[in-house]
Amino acid sequence: IKEAISFIRSNGLLSFYRGSGIIAFGCLPSHAIYFLNYEILRKYFANKDTFSVVLNMTIGAASTIFHDLIMTPCDMLKQRSQISPNKSIFSLIREIRLNEGIKSFWRSFPVNFANNLPNSMCIVSVNEGIKHFLKKRIEKLELYHYFICAGIAGSSAAILTTPLDNVKTRLNTQTSQIERLKQIKNAIASSKKKTFNLTDILHENILLS
């Protein structure tokens, strides 16, 4: 809490939302495709009278692929903007494209997909499983029942995939950290060079005198 208050005082409250614009931009098409695939697959393959863990996990996995193809570069830009607050999204895109190449936008896709795959599989299967269990005992599910199902499913998935999310963040920000280390190294080398040149000049002046 102390760190959060200190951060707000030095950077402002809106700094917590830095990079949220690109995430909102990516969420619209990615989630639309995710739920479109989800509903289509459930319509053609799911049976309302029976519950299959494997089928629901497969539906969740299939829906994740196109979602992650869109969200991976957006997530990368969000994280880069958070550690480079003075750069705009467009300047970050141009800088990454020139220095690291187009493929770097999807560098963390394998880890991102490996993270979201069990996440989505867990959410879909747990959510549908709880709803199937409740429907056998309750004639009509109310709105709060769906909130409870989704909450339990989301919490279960978060516990499972948080370590992988940490790995994904490291991958997305590693280049910036490497660049900083290079800058420090160059600064030290430049400082040594200047010191060396100054020593030579003093030595030459002593000899001439």
MARZAMAR-681142 format. One record per residue (C-alpha): residue in one letter; residue number from 0; x, y, z. Coordinates in steps of 0.05 Angstrom, whole numbers, plus 32768, in hexadecimal, padded with zeros to 4 digits. Example, Ala and Ser with C-alpha at 12.3 -4.5 7.8 and 13.67 -1.06 7.14 Angstrom:
ATOM rest  nr   xx   yy   zz
ATOM    A   0 80F6 7FA6 809C
ATOM    S   1 8111 7FEB 808F
***
This chain:
ATOM rest  nr   xx   yy   zz
ATOM    I   0 8000 8000 8000
ATOM    K   1 8039 8030 8011
ATOM    E   2 8059 8023 7FCD
ATOM    A   3 8017 802F 7FA9
ATOM    I   4 800D 8072 7FCE
ATOM    S   5 8055 8086 7FBE
ATOM    F   6 804C 8073 7F75
ATOM    I   7 800B 809C 7F71
ATOM    R   8 802D 80D9 7F90
ATOM    S   9 8068 80D7 7F5F
ATOM    N  10 8044 80C0 7F20
ATOM    G  11 7FFB 80D0 7F2A
ATOM    L  12 7FBE 80A3 7F2F
ATOM    L  13 7FB6 809C 7EE3
ATOM    S  14 7FFA 807B 7EDE
ATOM    F  15 7FDA 803B 7EF8
ATOM    Y  16 7FB2 8039 7EB7
ATOM    R  17 7FED 8044 7E89
ATOM    G  18 7FE6 8016 7E4D
ATOM    S  19 7F9C 8009 7E59
ATOM    G  20 7F8A 802A 7E17
ATOM    I  21 7FAD 7FF6 7DED
ATOM    I  22 7F90 7FBE 7E17
ATOM    A  23 7F49 7FDA 7E0E
ATOM    F  24 7F57 7FDF 7DC3
ATOM    G  25 7F6D 7F96 7DC0
ATOM    C  26 7F37 7F7B 7DEE
ATOM    L  27 7EFE 7F8C 7DBF
ATOM    P  28 7F11 7F5F 7D85
ATOM    S  29 7F35 7F2A 7DAE
ATOM    H  30 7EFC 7F1D 7DDE
ATOM    A  31 7EC9 7F22 7DA6
ATOM    I  32 7EED 7EEA 7D81
ATOM    Y  33 7EF6 7EC3 7DC2
ATOM    F  34 7EAC 7EC2 7DD4
ATOM    L  35 7E97 7EB8 7D8C
ATOM    N  36 7EC1 7E78 7D88
ATOM    Y  37 7EA9 7E64 7DCD
ATOM    E  38 7E5F 7E6A 7DBD
ATOM    I  39 7E65 7E49 7D78
ATOM    L  40 7E8C 7E0E 7D93
ATOM    R  41 7E5C 7E04 7DCD
ATOM    K  42 7E21 7E08 7D9E
ATOM    Y  43 7E3A 7DD1 7D71
ATOM    F  44 7E5E 7DA3 7DA2
ATOM    A  45 7E44 7DAD 7DE9
ATOM    N  46 7E0A 7D86 7E04
ATOM    K  47 7DDC 7DAA 7E34
ATOM    D  48 7DCA 7D6B 7E5A
ATOM    T  49 7E10 7D52 7E67
ATOM    F  50 7E51 7D72 7E7D
ATOM    S  51 7E95 7D60 7E60
ATOM    V  52 7ED4 7D7D 7E7F
ATOM    V  53 7EFE 7D6B 7E43
ATOM    L  54 7ECE 7D8B 7E11
ATOM    N  55 7EC9 7DCC 7E39
ATOM    M  56 7F15 7DCF 7E42
ATOM    T  57 7F1D 7DC5 7DF6
ATOM    I  58 7EEB 7DFC 7DE7
ATOM    G  59 7F10 7E2B 7E16
ATOM    A  60 7F53 7E1A 7DF6
ATOM    A  61 7F3A 7E24 7DAF
ATOM    S  62 7F1C 7E67 7DC1
ATOM    T  63 7F5D 7E7F 7DDE
ATOM    I  64 7F88 7E7A 7D9F
ATOM    F  65 7F6C 7EB5 7D78
ATOM    H  66 7F63 7EDD 7DB8
ATOM    D  67 7FAD 7ED8 7DC8
ATOM    L  68 7FC4 7EE9 7D81
ATOM    I  69 7FA3 7F2D 7D8A
ATOM    M  70 7FB2 7F39 7DD4
ATOM    T  71 7FFB 7F25 7DD6
ATOM    P  72 8017 7F63 7DB2
ATOM    C  73 7FE5 7F8F 7DD8
ATOM    D  74 7FFD 7F73 7E1A
ATOM    M  75 8045 7F7E 7E06
ATOM    L  76 8038 7FC7 7DF4
ATOM    K  77 8014 7FD1 7E36
ATOM    Q  78 804F 7FB8 7E5E
ATOM    R  79 8081 7FDF 7E35
ATOM    S  80 8059 801F 7E3F
ATOM    Q  81 8059 8013 7E8A
ATOM    I  82 80A5 8010 7E8E
ATOM    S  83 80AE 8047 7E5A
ATOM    P  84 807C 807C 7E71
ATOM    N  85 8098 80B3 7E44
ATOM    K  86 808C 808E 7E03
ATOM    S  87 804A 808A 7DDE
ATOM    I  88 802C 8049 7DC4
ATOM    F  89 803C 805C 7D7D
ATOM    S  90 8085 806C 7D8D
ATOM    L  91 808B 8029 7DB1
ATOM    I  92 806E 8004 7D75
ATOM    R  93 809F 8026 7D46
ATOM    E  94 80DA 801B 7D75
ATOM    I  95 80CA 7FD1 7D7F
ATOM    R  96 80BF 7FC5 7D35
ATOM    L  97 8101 7FE6 7D22
ATOM    N  98 812D 7FCA 7D5A
ATOM    E  99 810F 7F86 7D67
ATOM    G 100 80E6 7F74 7D2A
ATOM    I 101 809C 7F64 7D1F
ATOM    K 102 80A2 7F1F 7D3D
ATOM    S 103 80B5 7F3C 7D80
ATOM    F 104 806D 7F53 7D8A
ATOM    W 105 805B 7F09 7D91
ATOM    R 106 809A 7EF5 7DB8
ATOM    S 107 8072 7EE2 7DF5
ATOM    F 108 803A 7EC0 7DCF
ATOM    P 109 8051 7E79 7DE2
ATOM    V 110 8052 7E8B 7E2C
ATOM    N 111 8014 7EB6 7E25
ATOM    F 112 7FEF 7E7C 7E04
ATOM    A 113 800B 7E4A 7E36
ATOM    N 114 7FF1 7E79 7E6D
ATOM    N 115 7FAD 7E86 7E4F
ATOM    L 116 7FA2 7E3F 7E37
ATOM    P 117 7F9A 7E20 7E7D
ATOM    N 118 7F79 7E61 7E93
ATOM    S 119 7F43 7E5C 7E5F
ATOM    M 120 7F3C 7E11 7E65
ATOM    C 121 7F33 7E18 7EB1
ATOM    I 122 7F03 7E53 7EAC
ATOM    V 123 7ED5 7E32 7E79
ATOM    S 124 7ED4 7DEC 7E98
ATOM    V 125 7ECB 7E05 7EE0
ATOM    N 126 7E97 7E39 7ECD
ATOM    E 127 7E6E 7E09 7EA2
ATOM    G 128 7E77 7DD1 7ED6
ATOM    I 129 7E5B 7DFB 7F0F
ATOM    K 130 7E21 7E14 7EE4
ATOM    H 131 7E11 7DCC 7ED0
ATOM    F 132 7E13 7DB8 7F1A
ATOM    L 133 7DE5 7DF2 7F2E
ATOM    K 134 7DB3 7DE7 7EF6
ATOM    K 135 7DA5 7DA1 7F10
ATOM    R 136 7D92 7DBD 7F54
ATOM    I 137 7D75 7E02 7F42
ATOM    E 138 7D3C 7E0B 7F11
ATOM    K 139 7D54 7E4E 7EF8
ATOM    L 140 7D98 7E6E 7F02
ATOM    E 141 7D97 7EB6 7F19
ATOM    L 142 7DCA 7EEB 7F05
ATOM    Y 143 7DF2 7EE4 7F45
ATOM    H 144 7DFB 7E99 7F37
ATOM    Y 145 7E21 7EAA 7EF7
ATOM    F 146 7E4C 7EDC 7F1E
ATOM    I 147 7E5D 7EA6 7F51
ATOM    C 148 7E6E 7E73 7F1A
ATOM    A 149 7E99 7EA4 7EF5
ATOM    G 150 7EBC 7EBB 7F35
ATOM    I 151 7ECE 7E75 7F4B
ATOM    A 152 7EE6 7E63 7F05
ATOM    G 153 7F10 7EA3 7EFE
ATOM    S 154 7F30 7E99 7F43
ATOM    S 155 7F42 7E51 7F33
ATOM    A 156 7F62 7E65 7EF1
ATOM    A 157 7F89 7E9E 7F11
ATOM    I 158 7FA8 7E71 7F45
ATOM    L 159 7FBD 7E41 7F0E
ATOM    T 160 7FDB 7E73 7EDD
ATOM    T 161 7FF9 7EAD 7F06
ATOM    P 162 8041 7E90 7F04
ATOM    L 163 803E 7E8D 7EB8
ATOM    D 164 8025 7ED5 7EB5
ATOM    N 165 8064 7EE9 7ED9
ATOM    V 166 808F 7EC6 7EA5
ATOM    K 167 8068 7EE9 7E6D
ATOM    T 168 8076 7F2D 7E8B
ATOM    R 169 80C0 7F1F 7E90
ATOM    L 170 80C2 7F0C 7E46
ATOM    N 171 809C 7F4A 7E30
ATOM    T 172 80CA 7F79 7E56
ATOM    Q 173 810D 7F56 7E4F
ATOM    T 174 8123 7F7E 7E12
ATOM    S 175 8119 7FC0 7E36
ATOM    Q 176 8142 7FA6 7E71
ATOM    I 177 8179 7F90 7E41
ATOM    E 178 8179 7FD5 7E20
ATOM    R 179 8181 7FF6 7E64
ATOM    L 180 81BC 7FC9 7E75
ATOM    K 181 81DC 7FDB 7E32
ATOM    Q 182 81D3 8025 7E40
ATOM    I 183 81F3 801D 7E84
ATOM    K 184 822D 7FF5 7E66
ATOM    N 185 8237 802A 7E2F
ATOM    A 186 8235 8061 7E62
ATOM    I 187 826B 803F 7E8C
ATOM    A 188 8295 8032 7E4F
ATOM    S 189 828E 807A 7E39
ATOM    S 190 82A0 8092 7E7E
ATOM    K 191 82DF 8067 7E7F
ATOM    K 192 82F2 8080 7E3A
ATOM    K 193 82EC 80C8 7E50
ATOM    T 194 8316 80BB 7E8E
ATOM    F 195 834B 8098 7E63
ATOM    N 196 834E 80D2 7E32
ATOM    L 197 8353 8105 7E6B
ATOM    T 198 838D 80DD 7E89
ATOM    D 199 83B1 80DC 7E45
ATOM    I 200 83A9 8127 7E3D
ATOM    L 201 83C5 8135 7E83
ATOM    H 202 83FF 8106 7E76
ATOM    E 203 840F 8129 7E34
ATOM    N 204 840D 816D 7E55
ATOM    I 205 843D 8156 7E8B
ATOM    L 206 846E 813C 7E57
ATOM    L 207 846A 817B 7E2E
ATOM    S 208 8476 81A7 7E6B
***
